[in-house]
Every structure is written in C-alpha cells, then in structure tokens.
Amino acid sequence: MTGAKRQAGGKIKETPHAPTTMNDSTWLAPYKALRDLVVILTALCTLLWPAVGAHAQGSGCVTDRAGKTICPAPDARCLQDRYDAWFCSAPGGDIARNRHGELVCGVGLCVIDSRGDVLCSKAARGPSAIDRTGVAVCSQGCEMAQAKRCTALTR
C-alpha cells in the first residue's frame, strides 16, 4: 500500500505516489524531444530554402546560379540538375528525374511506373497516368523519357 495513509477512524486514504527521486532523463525528456524537433525543422528549412528562392515572383522564370533571371518557353517545364544548371522540356512536354537522378524529358506529360521508369505521352500536352497495376497509360501511347529531349535553359 505505497502512498496510503491511515486516517482517524481507521479509514485508508490513497494518496498519489510521487517519486522520491527524479533522474535527469525524466524531467529532460520533453526538452530533448523539442530539441530534436528544432533540429529536424532547421534541416528541412535549409534544404527547402534554395527551392523557394529559385523562382522569380512566381512567374515560371528561374534564377540561375549567377543570379540572372531566365524565363523558359511558354508551356515548358524546367528543373535544376545536380550541378545547379537549369534544363527544360519542349513546350507541352514534361521533365522528371530518372532513377539515377538524371533529368529526362518527354513530348507529353510523364509518370514514373512501378519499375522506376519515366514514361511519357507521345502527344504534346498528352496526359499520362499509372493504372492500378502500376503500368503507365498515356494518350497516343507511352515512350521512355530521354535526356536528349531536354534543353539547357539559356537567356
């Protein structure tokens, strides 16, 4: 009967059990969790900050590593490669990273199938999707995206 006290009249009253000693891990646990959260949020902000500054005024134009603002062709999609150079698809096409991290482009919109292949519609602006079995389905058929279809974004 830890924490029990006998009152007058013989009744026993339970009292909350308070630990007699508190080790550091007990009272520091919430602070350690908060510290871990701050570390994670700081890392995420550090990783996402370049992506936030890459687009100039939300116009579709991008800022290159020299600080120049460059605008792609209308209806083109652009991504930065691992060396911070910008590449774009043809107008109406799409751009994605393949399983090796290389940029590849297609004539129409692209999807990544269950095997990790980037497949694109053969039609400009053509839609593509993954069916319930993980197979790509595209307007006018699908074809593999290719790096040679991407063009470097220049002024």
PEJOTA-V76667 format. One record per residue. N is the residue number from 1. PHI is phi in radians with two decimals (* if undefined). Layout:
BEGIN
<<N/PHI> <N/PHI>>
END
This chain:
BEGIN
<<1/*> <2/-1.18> <3/1.47> <4/-1.68> <5/-2.22> <6/-1.58> <7/-1.68> <8/-1.08> <9/1.64> <10/1.47> <11/-1.36> <12/-1.85> <13/-2.00> <14/-1.36> <15/-2.05> <16/-1.05> <17/-1.50> <18/-1.83> <19/-1.11> <20/-1.35> <21/-2.30> <22/-2.13> <23/-1.46> <24/-1.07> <25/-1.18> <26/-1.23> <27/-1.53> <28/-1.58> <29/-0.96> <30/-1.10> <31/-1.24> <32/-1.17> <33/-1.13> <34/-1.13> <35/-1.07> <36/-1.08> <37/-1.12> <38/-1.11> <39/-1.09> <40/-1.13> <41/-1.12> <42/-1.12> <43/-1.11> <44/-1.11> <45/-1.10> <46/-1.12> <47/-1.26> <48/-1.52> <49/-1.02> <50/-1.06> <51/-1.20> <52/-1.20> <53/-1.47> <54/-1.28> <55/-1.71> <56/-1.57> <57/0.92> <58/1.12> <59/-1.64> <60/1.67> <61/-1.38> <62/-2.24> <63/-1.89> <64/-1.41> <65/-1.20> <66/-1.51> <67/1.62> <68/-1.45> <69/-1.58> <70/-2.18> <71/-1.98> <72/-1.37> <73/-1.11> <74/-1.02> <75/1.20> <76/-1.71> <77/-2.01> <78/-2.25> <79/-2.48> <80/-1.60> <81/-1.47> <82/-1.18> <83/-1.83> <84/1.25> <85/-1.52> <86/-1.69> <87/-2.27> <88/-2.29> <89/-1.45> <90/-1.23> <91/-0.97> <92/1.49> <93/-1.70> <94/-2.46> <95/-2.35> <96/-2.68> <97/-1.72> <98/-1.43> <99/-1.15> <100/-1.71> <101/1.47> <102/-1.49> <103/-1.41> <104/-2.32> <105/-2.21> <106/-2.35> <107/-1.16> <108/-1.96> <109/-1.27> <110/-2.01> <111/-2.40> <112/-1.92> <113/-1.41> <114/-1.15> <115/-1.58> <116/1.62> <117/-1.42> <118/-1.63> <119/-2.06> <120/-2.25> <121/-1.15> <122/-1.38> <123/-1.78> <124/-1.01> <125/1.10> <126/-1.24> <127/-1.31> <128/-2.55> <129/-2.71> <130/-1.89> <131/-1.39> <132/-1.17> <133/-1.69> <134/1.58> <135/-1.68> <136/-1.28> <137/-2.24> <138/-2.34> <139/-1.14> <140/1.07> <141/1.63> <142/-1.88> <143/-2.50> <144/-1.16> <145/-1.23> <146/-2.29> <147/-1.14> <148/-1.19> <149/-1.43> <150/-1.51> <151/-2.11> <152/-1.20> <153/-1.44> <154/-2.20> <155/-1.14>>
END
